[in-house]
Amino acid sequence: MREVLVDGGGKVNVMTIFGMRYLGLRFDRLVSITLKMANKQVVKPEGIISSVIIIIMKVSTIVDFHVVLEEDEVYPMILGRPWLIKSHAKNYWGERYMTIRIHFNR
């Protein structure tokens, strides 16, 4: 999937219904919360998809997504802090790049 946004301020991972359908996924459960997006818009997720495998540059992580109705189909997926933590990402904000690494349990 192209045009995925990484948001270091995002407390959850977000996917649009378009992204969910594109990947052939379904809701695992419904939720009764609201999310405040970066643009200050408050949205109610349609549901949650659990244990989605994300592979970026051969690094695989498993995360959950809150699914929202798409307002502007610019980013079908937003990877927030849960993904950053699980992928062991290291951000170099000043230099405008990020590294992710494979983590081995020892």
VOVEX-519463 format. One record per residue (C-alpha): residue number from 1; residue in three letters; x, y, z. Coordinates in Angstrom, 1 decimal, padded with zeros to 4 digits. Layout:
<pts>
<pt pos="NUM" code="ala" xx="X" yy="Y" zz="Z"/>
...
</pts>
This chain:
<pts>
<pt pos="1" code="met" xx="000.0" yy="000.0" zz="000.0"/>
<pt pos="2" code="arg" xx="001.3" yy="003.4" zz="-000.9"/>
<pt pos="3" code="glu" xx="001.0" yy="006.7" zz="000.9"/>
<pt pos="4" code="val" xx="001.2" yy="005.5" zz="004.5"/>
<pt pos="5" code="leu" xx="001.9" yy="008.1" zz="007.1"/>
<pt pos="6" code="val" xx="004.1" yy="007.6" zz="010.1"/>
<pt pos="7" code="asp" xx="002.8" yy="009.8" zz="013.0"/>
<pt pos="8" code="gly" xx="005.1" yy="009.9" zz="016.1"/>
<pt pos="9" code="gly" xx="002.3" yy="011.7" zz="018.0"/>
<pt pos="10" code="gly" xx="-000.4" yy="009.2" zz="017.2"/>
<pt pos="11" code="lys" xx="-001.5" yy="007.1" zz="020.2"/>
<pt pos="12" code="val" xx="-003.1" yy="004.5" zz="017.9"/>
<pt pos="13" code="asn" xx="-002.7" yy="003.1" zz="014.4"/>
<pt pos="14" code="val" xx="-005.5" yy="004.2" zz="012.1"/>
<pt pos="15" code="met" xx="-006.7" yy="002.7" zz="008.8"/>
<pt pos="16" code="thr" xx="-009.5" yy="003.9" zz="006.6"/>
<pt pos="17" code="ile" xx="-012.3" yy="001.6" zz="005.5"/>
<pt pos="18" code="phe" xx="-010.9" yy="002.0" zz="002.0"/>
<pt pos="19" code="gly" xx="-007.6" yy="000.6" zz="003.3"/>
<pt pos="20" code="met" xx="-009.3" yy="-002.2" zz="005.1"/>
<pt pos="21" code="arg" xx="-011.2" yy="-003.3" zz="002.0"/>
<pt pos="22" code="tyr" xx="-008.1" yy="-002.9" zz="-000.2"/>
<pt pos="23" code="leu" xx="-006.2" yy="-005.3" zz="002.0"/>
<pt pos="24" code="gly" xx="-009.2" yy="-007.7" zz="002.3"/>
<pt pos="25" code="leu" xx="-009.5" yy="-007.3" zz="006.1"/>
<pt pos="26" code="arg" xx="-012.5" yy="-007.3" zz="008.4"/>
<pt pos="27" code="phe" xx="-013.4" yy="-005.8" zz="011.8"/>
<pt pos="28" code="asp" xx="-012.5" yy="-008.0" zz="014.8"/>
<pt pos="29" code="arg" xx="-014.6" yy="-006.0" zz="017.2"/>
<pt pos="30" code="leu" xx="-016.6" yy="-002.8" zz="017.6"/>
<pt pos="31" code="val" xx="-015.5" yy="000.0" zz="019.9"/>
<pt pos="32" code="ser" xx="-017.2" yy="002.8" zz="021.7"/>
<pt pos="33" code="ile" xx="-014.5" yy="005.5" zz="021.8"/>
<pt pos="34" code="thr" xx="-013.6" yy="008.6" zz="019.9"/>
<pt pos="35" code="leu" xx="-010.3" yy="009.6" zz="018.4"/>
<pt pos="36" code="lys" xx="-009.0" yy="013.2" zz="018.1"/>
<pt pos="37" code="met" xx="-007.0" yy="013.3" zz="014.9"/>
<pt pos="38" code="ala" xx="-004.0" yy="015.6" zz="014.2"/>
<pt pos="39" code="asn" xx="-006.3" yy="018.1" zz="012.4"/>
<pt pos="40" code="lys" xx="-008.4" yy="018.3" zz="015.6"/>
<pt pos="41" code="gln" xx="-011.3" yy="016.4" zz="014.0"/>
<pt pos="42" code="val" xx="-013.0" yy="014.0" zz="016.4"/>
<pt pos="43" code="val" xx="-014.0" yy="010.7" zz="014.8"/>
<pt pos="44" code="lys" xx="-015.6" yy="007.6" zz="016.0"/>
<pt pos="45" code="pro" xx="-013.9" yy="004.4" zz="014.8"/>
<pt pos="46" code="glu" xx="-016.1" yy="001.9" zz="013.0"/>
<pt pos="47" code="gly" xx="-014.2" yy="-000.9" zz="014.6"/>
<pt pos="48" code="ile" xx="-010.8" yy="-002.5" zz="015.3"/>
<pt pos="49" code="ile" xx="-008.7" yy="-004.9" zz="013.3"/>
<pt pos="50" code="ser" xx="-006.3" yy="-006.9" zz="015.5"/>
<pt pos="51" code="ser" xx="-003.0" yy="-008.5" zz="014.7"/>
<pt pos="52" code="val" xx="-002.3" yy="-007.0" zz="011.2"/>
<pt pos="53" code="ile" xx="001.1" yy="-007.9" zz="009.9"/>
<pt pos="54" code="ile" xx="003.0" yy="-004.8" zz="008.6"/>
<pt pos="55" code="ile" xx="006.1" yy="-005.4" zz="006.5"/>
<pt pos="56" code="ile" xx="008.4" yy="-002.5" zz="005.7"/>
<pt pos="57" code="met" xx="011.9" yy="-003.0" zz="004.3"/>
<pt pos="58" code="lys" xx="011.7" yy="-006.7" zz="005.3"/>
<pt pos="59" code="val" xx="011.0" yy="-005.8" zz="009.0"/>
<pt pos="60" code="ser" xx="007.7" yy="-007.4" zz="010.1"/>
<pt pos="61" code="thr" xx="005.6" yy="-006.1" zz="013.0"/>
<pt pos="62" code="ile" xx="002.1" yy="-007.0" zz="014.2"/>
<pt pos="63" code="val" xx="-000.2" yy="-004.2" zz="015.3"/>
<pt pos="64" code="asp" xx="-003.9" yy="-003.4" zz="015.8"/>
<pt pos="65" code="phe" xx="-005.7" yy="-000.7" zz="013.8"/>
<pt pos="66" code="his" xx="-008.7" yy="001.5" zz="014.6"/>
<pt pos="67" code="val" xx="-010.8" yy="001.8" zz="011.4"/>
<pt pos="68" code="val" xx="-012.4" yy="005.1" zz="010.4"/>
<pt pos="69" code="leu" xx="-014.5" yy="006.4" zz="007.6"/>
<pt pos="70" code="glu" xx="-012.3" yy="008.1" zz="005.1"/>
<pt pos="71" code="glu" xx="-012.7" yy="011.8" zz="004.9"/>
<pt pos="72" code="asp" xx="-010.0" yy="012.5" zz="002.4"/>
<pt pos="73" code="glu" xx="-008.4" yy="009.3" zz="001.1"/>
<pt pos="74" code="val" xx="-004.9" yy="010.9" zz="001.2"/>
<pt pos="75" code="tyr" xx="-003.5" yy="008.4" zz="003.8"/>
<pt pos="76" code="pro" xx="-005.3" yy="005.0" zz="003.9"/>
<pt pos="77" code="met" xx="-003.1" yy="004.0" zz="006.9"/>
<pt pos="78" code="ile" xx="-001.5" yy="006.0" zz="009.7"/>
<pt pos="79" code="leu" xx="001.2" yy="004.2" zz="011.7"/>
<pt pos="80" code="gly" xx="001.3" yy="005.7" zz="015.2"/>
<pt pos="81" code="arg" xx="003.5" yy="005.1" zz="018.3"/>
<pt pos="82" code="pro" xx="002.3" yy="001.5" zz="018.8"/>
<pt pos="83" code="trp" xx="003.9" yy="000.6" zz="015.5"/>
<pt pos="84" code="leu" xx="007.0" yy="002.8" zz="016.1"/>
<pt pos="85" code="ile" xx="007.6" yy="001.0" zz="019.4"/>
<pt pos="86" code="lys" xx="007.1" yy="-002.5" zz="018.1"/>
<pt pos="87" code="ser" xx="009.3" yy="-001.9" zz="015.0"/>
<pt pos="88" code="his" xx="012.1" yy="-000.5" zz="017.3"/>
<pt pos="89" code="ala" xx="012.1" yy="002.7" zz="015.2"/>
<pt pos="90" code="lys" xx="014.7" yy="005.3" zz="015.9"/>
<pt pos="91" code="asn" xx="013.7" yy="008.8" zz="014.7"/>
<pt pos="92" code="tyr" xx="016.2" yy="011.4" zz="013.5"/>
<pt pos="93" code="trp" xx="013.7" yy="014.3" zz="013.3"/>
<pt pos="94" code="gly" xx="016.4" yy="016.9" zz="012.6"/>
<pt pos="95" code="glu" xx="017.8" yy="014.9" zz="009.7"/>
<pt pos="96" code="arg" xx="014.4" yy="013.8" zz="008.5"/>
<pt pos="97" code="tyr" xx="014.9" yy="010.1" zz="008.5"/>
<pt pos="98" code="met" xx="014.1" yy="007.0" zz="010.6"/>
<pt pos="99" code="thr" xx="015.6" yy="003.6" zz="011.0"/>
<pt pos="100" code="ile" xx="013.8" yy="000.4" zz="011.9"/>
<pt pos="101" code="arg" xx="015.6" yy="-002.8" zz="012.9"/>
<pt pos="102" code="ile" xx="014.9" yy="-006.4" zz="013.4"/>
<pt pos="103" code="his" xx="014.7" yy="-007.3" zz="017.1"/>
<pt pos="104" code="phe" xx="015.7" yy="-010.8" zz="018.2"/>
<pt pos="105" code="asn" xx="014.7" yy="-012.1" zz="021.6"/>
<pt pos="106" code="arg" xx="017.7" yy="-013.5" zz="023.4"/>
</pts>
